[in-house]
Amino acid sequence: MAHKKVNLPQKICPVCQRPFTWRKKWEKDWEQVIYCSEKCRRANSRKRESIEKTN
């Protein structure tokens, strides 16, 4: 019988504004997870670097 993934916690990624759902690999770190993917994490750090360079 297949396991149904219902009622899993969700967050909104601050970079892409899309919801993402809890994953088993984030079980211990869910409170610290901010971004939905490595791509969004890198994009946010690049955006921050460009803002710092202009100031």
N, C-alpha and C positions, 0 to 999 in steps of 0.2 A: 504494500500500500504506500502510495506517495505521501510525503510530508507536505502539508500545506503551510505556506508562509503567510500567516495572517497575524495582524496585530503586532508587527515588528515596529520599533521606533523609527522615526524619520527625522531628517534635518534638511535644511535648505542650504545649498552650497552658495557662499557669498560671491563667487566668481561668475558662475553660469546661471545662478538663480533657479536651478532645478532641484527637485527633492531627491534625496538618496536614502536608502534603507539600511538599517543595521546589518552588518555581516559578521559571520563567525570570527573572522580574523581580527575584527575590531572589538571583540568581546571584552577584553581587559582595558581597552583605551577609548571606549565610546565617548566618554565625556571630553576627551581631548581632540577627537576627530572633528575637523573643521571643513575640509574640502572633500568633494565626492571622488576625486581622482588625483593621481600624480600630475596630470596635465594641468588641472586647475590650480594645484598648489604651486607649480612652477610659474604659471601665468600670473598669479598674484604677486609672487616675489619679483618678477620682471617689471610689473607695473609699479611696484614700490620703488625699485631701483631707478626707474626713469623719473619718478616724481622727485626723488632725492637729488638727482643730477640737475634738474631744472631749478631747484631752490638754492 
